Amino acid sequence: FEMLIELCEMVDELVYDPEVRVIILKGEGSVFSSGVDFNSLGALVGRFMGESAGGGMSIRSDIDKYPRLLTRLESIEIPIICALHGAVFGMAWELALACDIRLMSEECTWSMKELQFGLICDLGGQARMLNLTTPSRVMEILATARTYSAQQALDWGLVNHVYRTDDLFSEAEAMARDIIKNAPIAVGALKRITKKGQGLDLNTLLDMEANLQSILLRSEDFQEGIAALMEQRDANWKRK
């Protein structure tokens, strides 16, 4: 839990660095992450079973902290590419689902096994998968607690691409370079519409687009983008 807090706080700080245009999230070692640390989870059990947790109010307060951290990853206007290799289990998969683009190595496996120890996922994993694939598929993934392949994640719309293991990180960097070529405030507007617009009706989405476009059309970056296109050169984005 401490690592999740530190990770999200670090990402939050990067928003204020004008040089940061894309974030790549990846794991060290043989796997991306095996999920929640059970020692950390076990340390909370005593508190959850105590009299102070009667009615569940204090437990809900504890749980509520962590989805808010992942929501912050979605609300910042910097794209986050998540490169997944080896294995991605439980809470780590929920973290990946909060990122904007997911790339996976061909040997990677993933699962959400919370129901095997009597719980459900509570960091938004179910809700985010419901935005990406069908309810019946989400029911299968969670209710069976099976381990799935990278190809299944791709087929079900849960990841963008599957790459050879040796190519995963270089492909993530290549995608980041392509994003960096584009105007940063326009990329930020795109992310806001994509993330905030899920579940909204068409007219509300059109209003969001018009409001953000009215800002972009008055930006220095728009003028620079037109000039760079006419002069056939790379744009020098000012982020304003």
Sequence and secondary structure as in RCSB ss.txt:
>XXXX:A:sequence
FEMLIELCEMVDELVYDPEVRVIILKGEGSVFSSGVDFNSLGALVGRFMGESAGGGMSIRSDIDKYPRLLTRLES
IEIPIICALHGAVFGMAWELALACDIRLMSEECTWSMKELQFGLICDLGGQARMLNLTTPSRVMEILATARTYSA
QQALDWGLVNHVYRTDDLFSEAEAMARDIIKNAPIAVGALKRITKKGQGLDLNTLLDMEANLQSILLRSEDFQEG
IAALMEQRDANWKRK
>XXXX:A:secstr
 HHHHHHHHHHHHHTT TT   EEEE  SSSSB  S HHHHHHHHHHHHSGGGGGGHHHHHHHHHHHHHHHHHHH
SSS EEEEE SEEETHHHHHHHTSSEEEEETT EEE  GGGGT    SSHHHHHHTTS HHHHHHHHHH   EEH
HHHHHTTS SEEE GGGHHHHHHHHHHHHHTS HHHHHHHHHHHHHTTT  HHHHHHHHHHHHHHHTTSHHHHHH
HHHHHHTS       
